[in-house]
Amino acid sequence: MDVLSSGVRKGDRRALAQAITLLESSNPDHSCDADILLASLLPYSGNSIRIGISGVPGVGKSTFIERFGLHVLALQHKLAVLAIDPTSKRSGGSILGDKTRMEELSRHPDAFIRPSPAGIRLGGVGHRSREALIACEAAGYDVIFVETVGVGQSETTVADMTDLFLLLLLPGGGDELQGMKKGIVELADIVLVNKADGAMARAAERAVSDYQNAINMLRPASNDWVVPVRACSSLNGDGIDDAWRLIGEWRNVMQSNGAFEHNRHSQAQAWLWDAVRDRLEMEIRLQLDQSNEMREITKSVADGQLTVSEAAKKIIMRYRVGKAT
Ligand code: GDP
């Protein structure tokens, strides 16, 4: 673990990839090594801006990340891109892994791109991704993008592990905002209407003012920040530098009013409880998953004969009895 940890801290990308694989591993035999590794990296983490990027499939997330990422790299930053994919649990696939996306970015020596963890059975995706984020920071990446599909399940997870949430929208009418889960829009710190080019340029302009009006009616998360809505084109690069400038402004405001630090502290506390839940679930499953009683309980829940809450109580009781004997 010492060798791996120092490899990560030196910025060795292969060591970083290997470290993340270990941290993401759901194999209980790896958990001890993973803990040691994480503990050795933690003191070197924290020196980055963590940016969540979301939007419905097709809005242009990967095109945006490629363009925006290259802009950030040109400013001498080191960039890591992680992904959280709520569907990866089911399909075993990942949003960054399957397509030949972000070609230029993936070849850049100062960029590190990591697809979403696939096939995680135990433990939450968010918990693992947070650990991957820590490893990237320890490796010297000072700008981290966490990408997610804008379908509602993973946005809160991403918002809970990032400093700033950037939402991409299409130049449709206000309908899109209506159709979207209001909760997602409320998470946004900056909104960008992508594809503001060619035939869609006018529609994008209108969308910007529609969305801005709609967003101004929401209760702001901070009294010091009015969520800005801007147009951009990931295809021709318009508005990309403006987006980075806005992030800088946001950071200045949130650092000077203390919200930046405060948010990180509460995220770390939430992370702790996620970890407790994960660990407990893993222990319970290890002890009981193969037992007849567990099979009966889960079957009764599936058949509608037992409520989830009753079943959970039974499982915990059974676990306690097993622990005590
Ligand atoms: P994702 O599913 O959100 O990752 O979206 P992609 O980045 O894969 O983009 C979906 C489609 O939109 C692709 O055909 C892109 O070329 C196109 N696209 C992305 N950004 C822009 C843009 O700024 N302008 C235009 N005109 N097309 C774009």
Boltz pocket constraint, residues with backbone or C-beta under 6 A from the ligand:
constraints:
  - pocket:
      binder: B
      contacts: [[A, 55], [A, 56], [A, 57], [A, 58], [A, 59], [A, 60], [A, 61], [A, 62], [A, 63], [A, 64], [A, 194], [A, 195], [A, 196], [A, 197], [A, 198], [A, 232], [A, 233], [A, 234], [A, 235], [A, 236]]
      max_distance: 6.0
